[in-house]
């Protein structure tokens, strides 16, 4: 009697997949074509080689503290609402004029009836929600506290935009092909224009900071190493500097003024300090 040979059982693969089929189809649809997604998987930001370094980048601060902790202060009682800071940011960072604003500005009124102009760059949170939700490590916190972006790694999922409680991230829906209307009156483009399909945001003009430090300059004091929005303010309502240096303009300002940070109850530990638009008791 001939016994039938049982088919060999397939070995179970206990390695968890990087992405489920549902996730695959969702992201493939968002980018417009499965071919683009395939390229991301094989050689792009989702490749095994790229994924390997995400954890290391996300925990860069664990390697050791930096002597720099860049922060900004905005005096709402001094701001005159000229919007020079907004326009200088648009020009210097070559931000397209299609609904994009790295530096958000709008008129506001206090409960006591005091009108003021509210401006809000990226707050570069110490506990940044955007960093925690990014699936590919396209946004991370540098040792000096700046929340940075890698536009080549970004897959446009917009998780960071949704997670940001301060509404300071913008998705680039359209290709930036038009001339920047703020150049050259408010500055020249100093960084490469971002491609369509990525999330953009304020960087504290980190390119200026890094270049300035390499040249021996002091951000917050030397204009070439200081964010454009700070330099352009005609009433010095913005102050920038190293919070780790007690003699920096920023440290002195925070020590002398009664400041607050936006929605500190969120636990995000933002790096932007504000002076209230009205004096106490007014």
TAJO-V799295 format. One record per residue. N is the residue number from 1. RES is the residue in one letter. PHI is phi in whole degrees, -180 to 180 (NA if undefined). OMEGA is omega in radians with two decimals (none if undefined). D_LAST is the distance of its C-alpha to the last C-alpha in Angstrom with 1 decimal. Layout:
# TAJO-V799295
n=N res=RES phi=PHI omega=OMEGA d_last=D_LAST
n=N res=RES phi=PHI omega=OMEGA d_last=D_LAST
This chain:
# TAJO-V799295
n=1 res=X phi=NA omega=-3.07 d_last=102.8
n=2 res=X phi=-91 omega=3.12 d_last=100.2
n=3 res=X phi=-89 omega=3.11 d_last=96.7
n=4 res=X phi=-79 omega=-3.13 d_last=93.8
n=5 res=X phi=-80 omega=-3.14 d_last=91.4
n=6 res=X phi=-73 omega=3.12 d_last=87.8
n=7 res=X phi=-64 omega=-3.12 d_last=85.3
n=8 res=X phi=-67 omega=3.13 d_last=83.2
n=9 res=X phi=-76 omega=3.10 d_last=79.7
n=10 res=X phi=-75 omega=3.12 d_last=76.8
n=11 res=X phi=-71 omega=3.12 d_last=74.7
n=12 res=X phi=-75 omega=3.10 d_last=71.2
n=13 res=X phi=-92 omega=-3.07 d_last=68.5
n=14 res=X phi=-88 omega=3.12 d_last=66.1
n=15 res=X phi=-80 omega=-3.13 d_last=63.7
n=16 res=X phi=-68 omega=-3.12 d_last=60.6
n=17 res=X phi=-67 omega=3.12 d_last=60.2
n=18 res=X phi=-64 omega=3.12 d_last=57.4
n=19 res=X phi=-138 omega=3.04 d_last=56.5
n=20 res=X phi=-76 omega=3.12 d_last=57.8
n=21 res=X phi=-61 omega=3.13 d_last=59.6
n=22 res=X phi=-62 omega=3.12 d_last=56.7
n=23 res=X phi=-64 omega=3.12 d_last=54.2
n=24 res=X phi=-58 omega=-3.08 d_last=56.8
n=25 res=X phi=-69 omega=3.14 d_last=57.0
n=26 res=X phi=-65 omega=-3.11 d_last=53.3
n=27 res=X phi=-72 omega=3.11 d_last=52.6
n=28 res=X phi=-62 omega=3.11 d_last=55.7
n=29 res=X phi=-68 omega=-3.13 d_last=54.6
n=30 res=X phi=-67 omega=-3.13 d_last=51.1
n=31 res=X phi=-84 omega=3.04 d_last=52.7
n=32 res=X phi=105 omega=-3.11 d_last=55.2
n=33 res=X phi=-162 omega=3.12 d_last=58.5
n=34 res=X phi=-66 omega=-3.13 d_last=60.2
n=35 res=X phi=-64 omega=3.11 d_last=61.7
n=36 res=X phi=-65 omega=-3.14 d_last=58.4
n=37 res=X phi=-65 omega=3.11 d_last=57.6
n=38 res=X phi=-60 omega=3.11 d_last=61.0
n=39 res=X phi=-65 omega=3.10 d_last=60.3
n=40 res=X phi=-63 omega=-3.10 d_last=57.1
n=41 res=X phi=-70 omega=-3.03 d_last=59.1
n=42 res=X phi=-85 omega=-3.06 d_last=61.9
n=43 res=X phi=-140 omega=-3.07 d_last=60.4
n=44 res=X phi=-100 omega=-3.06 d_last=56.7
n=45 res=X phi=-68 omega=3.10 d_last=53.5
n=46 res=X phi=-100 omega=3.13 d_last=55.1
n=47 res=X phi=-67 omega=3.13 d_last=58.4
n=48 res=X phi=-55 omega=-3.13 d_last=59.4
n=49 res=X phi=-65 omega=-3.12 d_last=59.0
n=50 res=X phi=-73 omega=-3.12 d_last=55.4
n=51 res=X phi=-61 omega=-3.08 d_last=54.5
n=52 res=X phi=-59 omega=-3.06 d_last=55.8
n=53 res=X phi=-93 omega=-3.07 d_last=53.1
n=54 res=X phi=-64 omega=-3.11 d_last=50.1
n=55 res=X phi=-61 omega=3.14 d_last=49.6
n=56 res=X phi=-64 omega=-3.13 d_last=50.0
n=57 res=X phi=-69 omega=-3.08 d_last=47.3
n=58 res=X phi=-64 omega=-3.12 d_last=44.8
n=59 res=X phi=-112 omega=-3.10 d_last=45.1
n=60 res=X phi=-61 omega=-3.10 d_last=45.1
n=61 res=X phi=-66 omega=-3.11 d_last=42.5
n=62 res=X phi=-69 omega=-3.11 d_last=44.9
n=63 res=X phi=-72 omega=-3.12 d_last=47.3
n=64 res=X phi=150 omega=-3.12 d_last=45.1
n=65 res=X phi=-74 omega=3.08 d_last=41.6
n=66 res=X phi=-91 omega=3.07 d_last=40.8
n=67 res=X phi=-78 omega=3.12 d_last=39.4
n=68 res=X phi=-110 omega=3.02 d_last=36.9
n=69 res=X phi=-141 omega=-3.01 d_last=33.9
n=70 res=X phi=-76 omega=3.14 d_last=32.2
n=71 res=X phi=-137 omega=3.12 d_last=28.4
n=72 res=X phi=-130 omega=3.03 d_last=25.8
n=73 res=X phi=-126 omega=-3.14 d_last=22.1
n=74 res=X phi=-127 omega=-3.13 d_last=19.8
n=75 res=X phi=-92 omega=-3.10 d_last=16.6
n=76 res=X phi=-70 omega=3.11 d_last=14.8
n=77 res=X phi=-78 omega=-3.14 d_last=12.1
n=78 res=X phi=-98 omega=-3.09 d_last=15.3
n=79 res=X phi=-61 omega=-3.11 d_last=17.5
n=80 res=X phi=-105 omega=3.08 d_last=18.5
n=81 res=X phi=72 omega=-3.11 d_last=20.5
n=82 res=X phi=-72 omega=-3.13 d_last=23.8
n=83 res=X phi=69 omega=3.08 d_last=25.6
n=84 res=X phi=-58 omega=-3.13 d_last=27.8
n=85 res=X phi=-63 omega=3.13 d_last=27.4
n=86 res=X phi=-66 omega=-3.07 d_last=28.8
n=87 res=X phi=-70 omega=3.12 d_last=31.6
n=88 res=X phi=-65 omega=3.09 d_last=32.6
n=89 res=X phi=-65 omega=3.13 d_last=32.9
n=90 res=X phi=-60 omega=-3.10 d_last=35.0
n=91 res=X phi=-75 omega=-3.05 d_last=37.3
n=92 res=X phi=-65 omega=-3.12 d_last=37.7
n=93 res=X phi=-96 omega=3.10 d_last=38.3
n=94 res=X phi=50 omega=3.14 d_last=40.4
n=95 res=X phi=-86 omega=-3.10 d_last=38.5
n=96 res=X phi=-67 omega=-3.13 d_last=40.1
n=97 res=X phi=-94 omega=3.11 d_last=38.3
n=98 res=X phi=-135 omega=-3.12 d_last=39.4
n=99 res=X phi=90 omega=-3.13 d_last=36.3
n=100 res=X phi=-93 omega=3.04 d_last=35.8
n=101 res=X phi=-149 omega=3.06 d_last=32.6
n=102 res=X phi=-76 omega=-3.12 d_last=32.3
n=103 res=X phi=-114 omega=-3.04 d_last=28.8
n=104 res=X phi=-80 omega=3.11 d_last=26.9
n=105 res=X phi=-142 omega=-3.14 d_last=24.2
n=106 res=X phi=-162 omega=3.09 d_last=22.5
n=107 res=X phi=-70 omega=-3.10 d_last=19.5
n=108 res=X phi=-146 omega=3.14 d_last=17.0
n=109 res=X phi=-140 omega=3.12 d_last=13.9
n=110 res=X phi=-78 omega=3.12 d_last=11.3
n=111 res=X phi=-64 omega=3.13 d_last=11.3
n=112 res=X phi=-87 omega=3.08 d_last=8.2
n=113 res=X phi=90 omega=3.11 d_last=10.2
n=114 res=X phi=-87 omega=3.10 d_last=9.3
n=115 res=X phi=-81 omega=3.10 d_last=12.9
n=116 res=X phi=-154 omega=3.14 d_last=14.2
n=117 res=X phi=-110 omega=-3.10 d_last=17.8
n=118 res=X phi=-93 omega=3.05 d_last=18.9
n=119 res=X phi=-122 omega=-3.04 d_last=22.0
n=120 res=X phi=-147 omega=3.00 d_last=24.2
n=121 res=X phi=-84 omega=2.95 d_last=27.5
n=122 res=X phi=-62 omega=-3.06 d_last=29.8
n=123 res=X phi=-89 omega=3.06 d_last=28.0
n=124 res=X phi=47 omega=-3.05 d_last=31.4
n=125 res=X phi=-63 omega=3.06 d_last=31.1
n=126 res=X phi=-70 omega=3.05 d_last=33.0
n=127 res=X phi=-111 omega=-2.98 d_last=34.1
n=128 res=X phi=-79 omega=3.09 d_last=34.5
n=129 res=X phi=-61 omega=-3.11 d_last=35.7
n=130 res=X phi=-63 omega=-3.14 d_last=37.3
n=131 res=X phi=-69 omega=-3.07 d_last=39.6
n=132 res=X phi=-69 omega=-3.07 d_last=40.7
n=133 res=X phi=-97 omega=-3.09 d_last=41.8
n=134 res=X phi=-67 omega=-3.06 d_last=43.6
n=135 res=X phi=-79 omega=-3.07 d_last=47.3
n=136 res=X phi=-125 omega=3.10 d_last=48.7
n=137 res=X phi=68 omega=-3.12 d_last=46.5
n=138 res=X phi=-79 omega=3.05 d_last=45.2
n=139 res=X phi=-132 omega=-3.06 d_last=41.8
n=140 res=X phi=-153 omega=-3.14 d_last=41.3
n=141 res=X phi=-102 omega=3.11 d_last=39.2
n=142 res=X phi=-72 omega=3.13 d_last=40.4
n=143 res=X phi=-61 omega=-3.12 d_last=40.7
n=144 res=X phi=-87 omega=3.06 d_last=37.7
n=145 res=X phi=94 omega=3.14 d_last=35.5
n=146 res=X phi=-75 omega=3.07 d_last=35.6
n=147 res=X phi=-83 omega=-3.01 d_last=36.5
n=148 res=X phi=-101 omega=3.12 d_last=39.5
n=149 res=X phi=-126 omega=2.99 d_last=41.6
n=150 res=X phi=-115 omega=-3.04 d_last=45.3
n=151 res=X phi=-69 omega=3.12 d_last=45.9
n=152 res=X phi=-75 omega=3.13 d_last=49.6
n=153 res=X phi=-87 omega=-3.07 d_last=49.4
n=154 res=X phi=-58 omega=3.14 d_last=46.9
n=155 res=X phi=-105 omega=3.07 d_last=48.8
n=156 res=X phi=74 omega=-3.13 d_last=46.0
n=157 res=X phi=-72 omega=3.07 d_last=45.7
n=158 res=X phi=71 omega=3.07 d_last=41.9
n=159 res=X phi=-59 omega=-3.11 d_last=41.4
n=160 res=X phi=-65 omega=-3.14 d_last=38.7
n=161 res=X phi=-65 omega=3.14 d_last=36.9
n=162 res=X phi=-71 omega=-3.07 d_last=36.8
n=163 res=X phi=-74 omega=-3.09 d_last=35.9
n=164 res=X phi=-67 omega=-3.11 d_last=32.8
n=165 res=X phi=-80 omega=-3.06 d_last=29.7
n=166 res=X phi=-111 omega=3.07 d_last=27.6
n=167 res=X phi=55 omega=-3.12 d_last=29.8
n=168 res=X phi=-119 omega=3.08 d_last=30.6
n=169 res=X phi=-109 omega=-3.08 d_last=34.4
n=170 res=X phi=-129 omega=3.10 d_last=36.5
n=171 res=X phi=-89 omega=-3.11 d_last=40.1
n=172 res=X phi=-85 omega=-3.07 d_last=42.3
n=173 res=X phi=-77 omega=-3.00 d_last=44.2
n=174 res=X phi=-120 omega=3.06 d_last=46.0
n=175 res=X phi=-66 omega=-3.10 d_last=47.9
n=176 res=X phi=-89 omega=-3.08 d_last=46.1
n=177 res=X phi=-116 omega=-3.11 d_last=48.6
n=178 res=X phi=-83 omega=3.07 d_last=46.7
n=179 res=X phi=-69 omega=-3.14 d_last=45.5
n=180 res=X phi=-79 omega=-3.06 d_last=41.9
n=181 res=X phi=-68 omega=-3.13 d_last=40.1
n=182 res=X phi=-93 omega=3.11 d_last=37.6
n=183 res=X phi=-104 omega=0.03 d_last=40.5
n=184 res=X phi=-96 omega=-3.03 d_last=41.2
n=185 res=X phi=-59 omega=-3.07 d_last=38.3
n=186 res=X phi=-111 omega=3.10 d_last=35.7
n=187 res=X phi=136 omega=3.10 d_last=38.1
n=188 res=X phi=-108 omega=3.13 d_last=41.4
n=189 res=X phi=-63 omega=-3.09 d_last=42.1
n=190 res=X phi=-110 omega=3.13 d_last=42.5
n=191 res=X phi=-131 omega=-3.12 d_last=43.4
n=192 res=X phi=-69 omega=3.13 d_last=46.0
n=193 res=X phi=-68 omega=-3.06 d_last=45.1
n=194 res=X phi=-77 omega=3.12 d_last=45.1
n=195 res=X phi=-79 omega=3.06 d_last=47.7
n=196 res=X phi=-65 omega=3.02 d_last=47.3
n=197 res=X phi=94 omega=3.10 d_last=46.8
n=198 res=X phi=-125 omega=3.08 d_last=44.4
n=199 res=X phi=-92 omega=-3.13 d_last=40.8
n=200 res=X phi=-117 omega=3.09 d_last=38.7
n=201 res=X phi=-168 omega=3.06 d_last=35.4
n=202 res=X phi=-61 omega=-3.13 d_last=33.4
n=203 res=X phi=-117 omega=-2.97 d_last=35.3
n=204 res=X phi=60 omega=-3.05 d_last=32.9
n=205 res=X phi=50 omega=-3.08 d_last=35.7
n=206 res=X phi=-60 omega=3.10 d_last=37.9
n=207 res=X phi=-64 omega=3.08 d_last=40.9
n=208 res=X phi=-71 omega=3.14 d_last=39.2
n=209 res=X phi=-61 omega=-3.10 d_last=38.3
n=210 res=X phi=-64 omega=3.13 d_last=41.9
n=211 res=X phi=-66 omega=-3.13 d_last=43.6
n=212 res=X phi=-63 omega=3.12 d_last=41.4
n=213 res=X phi=-62 omega=3.13 d_last=42.2
n=214 res=X phi=-64 omega=-3.13 d_last=45.9
n=215 res=X phi=-96 omega=3.13 d_last=45.7
n=216 res=X phi=82 omega=3.14 d_last=44.1
n=217 res=X phi=-91 omega=-3.12 d_last=40.7
n=218 res=X phi=-115 omega=3.08 d_last=37.3
n=219 res=X phi=-59 omega=-3.09 d_last=34.9
n=220 res=X phi=98 omega=3.10 d_last=31.4
n=221 res=X phi=-119 omega=3.10 d_last=33.0
n=222 res=X phi=-83 omega=-3.05 d_last=36.1
n=223 res=X phi=-59 omega=-3.10 d_last=35.2
n=224 res=X phi=-64 omega=-3.10 d_last=38.4
n=225 res=X phi=-110 omega=-3.03 d_last=37.4
n=226 res=X phi=-113 omega=3.11 d_last=33.7
n=227 res=X phi=-51 omega=-3.07 d_last=32.5
n=228 res=X phi=-59 omega=-3.10 d_last=32.5
n=229 res=X phi=-65 omega=3.12 d_last=29.0
n=230 res=X phi=-74 omega=-3.12 d_last=27.8
n=231 res=X phi=-62 omega=-2.97 d_last=30.2
n=232 res=X phi=-83 omega=-3.06 d_last=29.4
n=233 res=X phi=-63 omega=-3.07 d_last=25.6
n=234 res=X phi=-76 omega=-3.11 d_last=25.2
n=235 res=X phi=-119 omega=3.11 d_last=21.9
n=236 res=X phi=55 omega=3.13 d_last=22.7
n=237 res=X phi=-80 omega=3.11 d_last=20.1
n=238 res=X phi=-116 omega=3.14 d_last=22.9
n=239 res=X phi=-131 omega=-3.10 d_last=24.6
n=240 res=X phi=-136 omega=3.08 d_last=27.8
n=241 res=X phi=169 omega=-3.10 d_last=30.1
n=242 res=X phi=-90 omega=-3.11 d_last=32.1
n=243 res=X phi=-68 omega=3.12 d_last=30.2
n=244 res=X phi=-79 omega=3.12 d_last=33.4
n=245 res=X phi=-103 omega=-3.10 d_last=33.4
n=246 res=X phi=-64 omega=-3.14 d_last=31.0
n=247 res=X phi=-98 omega=-3.13 d_last=31.4
n=248 res=X phi=-72 omega=3.11 d_last=30.5
n=249 res=X phi=-56 omega=-3.12 d_last=27.5
n=250 res=X phi=-67 omega=-3.12 d_last=26.1
n=251 res=X phi=-62 omega=3.13 d_last=26.6
n=252 res=X phi=-64 omega=-3.13 d_last=25.0
n=253 res=X phi=-63 omega=-3.11 d_last=21.9
n=254 res=X phi=-65 omega=3.12 d_last=21.4
n=255 res=X phi=-70 omega=-3.05 d_last=22.1
n=256 res=X phi=-88 omega=-3.06 d_last=19.6
n=257 res=X phi=-107 omega=3.03 d_last=16.7
n=258 res=X phi=-89 omega=-3.04 d_last=15.0
n=259 res=X phi=-112 omega=3.04 d_last=16.6
n=260 res=X phi=-142 omega=3.07 d_last=17.7
n=261 res=X phi=-122 omega=-3.06 d_last=20.6
n=262 res=X phi=-64 omega=3.05 d_last=21.1
n=263 res=X phi=44 omega=3.11 d_last=22.7
n=264 res=X phi=-63 omega=3.12 d_last=23.9
n=265 res=X phi=-67 omega=3.08 d_last=25.4
n=266 res=X phi=-72 omega=-3.12 d_last=28.1
n=267 res=X phi=76 omega=-3.09 d_last=29.5
n=268 res=X phi=-85 omega=-3.13 d_last=30.0
n=269 res=X phi=54 omega=-3.11 d_last=28.5
n=270 res=X phi=-67 omega=-3.09 d_last=27.2
n=271 res=X phi=-97 omega=3.12 d_last=27.5
n=272 res=X phi=-111 omega=-3.14 d_last=24.3
n=273 res=X phi=-106 omega=-3.12 d_last=21.1
n=274 res=X phi=-121 omega=2.93 d_last=17.7
n=275 res=X phi=-102 omega=-3.09 d_last=14.4
n=276 res=X phi=-60 omega=-3.07 d_last=11.5
n=277 res=X phi=-74 omega=3.11 d_last=10.4
n=278 res=X phi=-137 omega=-3.13 d_last=6.7
n=279 res=X phi=-71 omega=-3.13 d_last=5.6
n=280 res=X phi=-61 omega=3.11 d_last=5.6
n=281 res=X phi=89 omega=-3.13 d_last=3.8
n=282 res=X phi=-80 omega=none d_last=0.0
